[in-house]
Amino acid sequence: MASDTEHALKRRALGMILRPIARFCLRHGLTIQDFTELGKVALVEAAERTIAATEQKANSSRISVVTGLQRREVNRIRENGAAVESIPLNLAGRVLGQWEQDPRFTNKDKSPSVLECSSPNSRFHELVRAVTRNVNPASVLAELQRMGAIEISARGARLLKRGGDFSQDRLGATELLAKDIETLTECVEENIAPGSHGGNLHIRTEYDNIYLKDLPKVRQWLMDRGKEFHRSAREFLAMHDKDVTPAADPHEPAGGKVQLQAFSLITSPSRQ
């Protein structure tokens, strides 16, 4: 059992994490009813995943004990299903990344090829099947088009948006925000865990008296350098990814996951 002091520290940490989420709610007209209901749903979903990971049955009684929710509330949430509709952002990013890095789908200058996409045997369908066989390639094609990541012409699908760039897609950007929060939380938890050697990158740079006339220049510099850094990171990681660079030994174990995030925020005094 955690000590009272440890529990108080965890509550304090939770309070700090919730403050920006509360501000998000206020900016977008979400009330305490929305906050509470979706919080319950998130707890139930997290409990189901956590219990399932231990290979135990995630029944309502067990979920009730873990979350503190009454069993009838757990049953109601599980019967109604998730209140938040999810889109396959992670899958979309993996497909775009494969398209950028896999020599089968790039030109001699390493730029992404235009991929014929009109039939089940097309190169685009081959691309998707290189990433997953659990999702219909036609569905992935439609999702990438909805996101504005590709353009379809008589020649086929042409990549417009580099892997991981979802800034102009409202649904994608919101899911990316959720994934950023989840990944950053796990990163920090691992870094501060007892016996940890701080092996995850967690860096923040902040200046608070930048000349206003230079803000557009600073914004563009950060955008350009950030994209360049991620492009280099994808090229490096692709060399170590089994799907993109098969090892000489087909039985070489793989499955390690690497996540790298970057974002910037520039504000004028009127917004601070």
C-alpha positions in Angstrom: 0.0 0.0 0.0 1.2 3.5 -0.8 1.9 5.7 2.1 -0.3 8.8 2.8 2.6 11.0 1.7 3.1 9.1 -1.6 -0.6 9.2 -2.3 -0.7 12.9 -1.7 2.2 13.4 -4.1 0.3 11.4 -6.8 -2.8 13.5 -6.2 -0.8 16.6 -6.6 0.7 15.3 -9.8 -2.7 14.4 -11.1 -4.0 17.9 -10.3 -1.1 19.5 -12.3 -1.8 17.2 -15.2 -5.5 18.0 -15.2 -5.1 21.8 -15.2 -4.3 22.1 -19.0 -7.0 19.6 -19.7 -9.5 21.7 -17.7 -8.4 24.8 -19.8 -8.9 22.8 -23.0 -12.5 22.0 -21.7 -13.2 25.7 -21.0 -11.9 26.8 -24.4 -14.1 24.4 -26.2 -17.3 24.6 -24.2 -17.0 21.2 -22.5 -18.7 21.1 -19.0 -18.1 19.1 -15.8 -20.7 16.6 -17.1 -18.6 16.0 -20.2 -15.4 15.9 -18.1 -16.8 13.4 -15.6 -18.5 11.1 -18.1 -15.5 10.8 -20.4 -13.2 10.4 -17.3 -15.3 7.4 -16.3 -15.1 6.0 -19.8 -11.3 6.5 -19.9 -10.9 4.8 -16.5 -12.9 1.8 -17.6 -11.1 1.4 -20.9 -7.7 1.8 -19.2 -8.7 -0.8 -16.6 -9.8 -3.3 -19.3 -6.5 -3.0 -21.1 -4.5 -3.2 -17.9 -6.3 -6.3 -16.6 -6.2 -8.0 -20.1 -2.4 -7.4 -20.1 -2.2 -9.7 -17.1 -4.2 -12.4 -18.9 -7.0 -12.1 -16.4 -10.6 -11.7 -17.2 -11.6 -8.1 -17.3 -15.1 -8.5 -15.8 -17.2 -5.6 -14.4 -16.5 -6.6 -10.7 -12.8 -6.5 -11.2 -13.0 -3.2 -13.1 -15.2 -1.7 -10.4 -12.5 -2.6 -7.7 -9.7 -1.1 -9.8 -11.4 2.1 -10.8 -13.6 2.8 -7.7 -16.7 3.1 -10.0 -19.9 1.3 -8.9 -20.5 -1.9 -10.9 -23.7 -0.6 -12.4 -21.7 2.4 -13.8 -19.1 0.0 -15.2 -21.8 -2.1 -16.9 -23.5 1.0 -18.3 -20.3 2.2 -19.9 -19.3 -1.2 -21.2 -22.8 -1.8 -22.7 -22.9 1.7 -24.4 -19.4 1.3 -25.8 -16.7 4.0 -25.9 -17.9 7.5 -26.0 -14.9 8.7 -28.1 -14.7 7.7 -31.7 -11.1 6.7 -32.7 -9.4 7.0 -36.1 -6.4 4.9 -37.1 -3.8 7.7 -36.7 -1.0 5.4 -35.6 -1.7 3.2 -38.6 -1.8 6.1 -41.0 1.5 7.4 -39.7 3.1 4.0 -40.1 1.9 3.7 -43.7 3.2 7.2 -44.5 6.5 6.4 -42.9 6.8 3.1 -44.8 6.0 5.0 -48.0 8.8 7.5 -47.3 11.5 4.9 -46.3 10.9 1.6 -48.0 12.9 1.3 -51.3 10.0 -0.6 -52.8 7.9 2.6 -52.7 10.4 5.3 -53.4 12.1 6.7 -56.4 15.9 6.6 -57.2 16.2 10.0 -55.5 14.5 8.5 -52.4 11.4 10.6 -52.9 8.0 8.8 -52.4 6.7 7.2 -55.6 3.2 7.8 -57.0 1.5 4.5 -56.3 -1.2 3.0 -58.4 -4.2 2.3 -56.1 -7.2 1.2 -58.1 -7.0 -2.6 -57.6 -6.3 -5.1 -54.8 -3.0 -5.9 -56.5 -1.9 -2.3 -56.8 1.3 -0.9 -55.3 -0.6 1.1 -52.7 -2.4 -2.1 -51.5 1.0 -3.7 -51.4 2.3 -0.8 -49.2 -0.5 -1.2 -46.7 -0.1 -4.9 -46.5 3.6 -4.4 -45.7 2.4 -2.6 -42.6 -0.8 -4.5 -41.6 -3.1 -7.2 -42.9 -5.8 -6.4 -40.4 -7.2 -3.3 -42.2 -8.6 -3.0 -45.7 -6.1 -1.0 -47.9 -9.1 0.8 -49.4 -10.1 2.1 -46.0 -6.6 3.3 -45.4 -6.6 5.1 -48.8 -9.9 6.8 -47.9 -8.6 7.9 -44.5 -5.3 9.3 -45.9 -7.4 11.2 -48.5 -9.7 12.6 -45.8 -6.7 13.8 -43.8 -5.3 15.6 -46.9 -2.2 13.4 -46.8 -2.5 12.2 -50.4 -3.8 13.3 -53.7 -5.3 10.8 -56.1 -5.0 11.3 -59.9 -5.2 9.0 -62.9 -1.6 7.9 -62.2 -2.4 6.9 -58.6 -1.9 8.2 -55.1 0.7 10.9 -54.5 2.0 11.7 -51.0 1.4 15.3 -50.0 2.0 15.1 -46.2 5.1 13.6 -44.6 4.7 10.9 -42.0 3.7 12.2 -38.6 2.4 15.6 -39.8 -1.2 15.9 -38.8 -1.3 19.6 -37.9 -4.0 20.6 -40.4 -6.3 17.6 -39.7 -8.6 18.4 -36.8 -9.4 14.8 -35.9 -5.8 13.6 -36.5 -4.3 16.5 -34.5 -6.6 15.8 -31.5 -5.7 12.1 -31.5 -2.0 13.1 -31.8 -2.5 15.3 -28.8 -3.9 12.4 -26.8 -1.0 10.1 -27.9 1.5 12.8 -27.0 0.1 13.1 -23.5 0.1 9.3 -23.1 3.7 8.9 -24.4 5.1 11.9 -22.4 3.4 10.6 -19.2 5.0 7.1 -19.7 8.4 8.8 -20.5 8.4 10.8 -17.3 7.1 7.9 -15.2 9.9 5.7 -16.4 12.6 8.4 -16.0 11.6 9.0 -12.3 11.0 5.4 -11.3 13.2 4.0 -8.6 16.4 2.7 -10.1 15.8 4.5 -13.4 18.8 5.9 -15.3 16.7 8.6 -17.1 17.1 6.8 -20.4 14.2 8.7 -22.2 14.7 12.1 -23.8 12.7 14.8 -22.0 13.9 18.3 -22.8 12.2 21.7 -22.7 13.6 25.0 -24.1 11.9 28.2 -23.3 12.7 31.9 -23.8 10.1 34.5 -22.7 11.3 37.9 -24.1 11.7 37.3 -27.8 11.3 40.4 -30.1 7.8 40.4 -31.5 9.0 41.3 -35.0 11.1 38.1 -35.0 8.3 35.7 -34.0 7.4 34.8 -37.6 11.1 34.0 -38.3 11.4 32.0 -35.1 8.2 30.0 -36.0 9.5 29.1 -39.4 12.9 28.2 -38.2 11.5 25.8 -35.6 9.1 24.3 -38.2 11.9 23.7 -40.7 14.4 22.4 -38.2 11.8 20.2 -36.5 10.8 18.6 -39.8 14.4 18.1 -40.8 15.2 16.4 -37.4 12.2 14.0 -37.7 13.1 13.3 -41.3 16.6 12.3 -40.2 15.2 10.3 -37.3 12.8 8.3 -39.6 15.7 7.5 -41.9 17.8 6.3 -39.0 15.1 4.3 -37.4 14.0 2.7 -40.7 17.5 1.1 -41.0 16.7 -0.7 -37.7 13.0 -1.6 -38.4 12.3 -5.2 -39.6 9.4 -4.1 -41.9 11.6 -1.6 -43.8 15.0 -3.2 -43.5 14.7 -7.0 -43.2 17.7 -8.7 -41.4 19.9 -11.3 -43.0 18.4 -13.7 -40.4 14.6 -13.8 -40.9 14.3 -15.1 -37.3 16.0 -12.1 -35.8 13.7 -10.9 -33.0 12.0 -7.5 -33.4 9.0 -5.7 -32.0 10.8 -2.9 -30.1 8.9 0.4 -30.2 10.5 3.8 -30.5 8.4 7.0 -30.1 9.9 10.5 -30.8 7.8 13.6 -30.3 8.4 17.3 -31.1 6.2 20.4 -30.9 6.6 24.1 -30.4 4.3 26.9 -29.2 4.8 30.6 -30.0 2.7 33.2 -28.3 2.5 37.0 -28.2 2.0 38.8 -24.9 -1.8 39.2 -25.6 -2.2 35.4 -25.5 -0.1 34.7 -22.4 
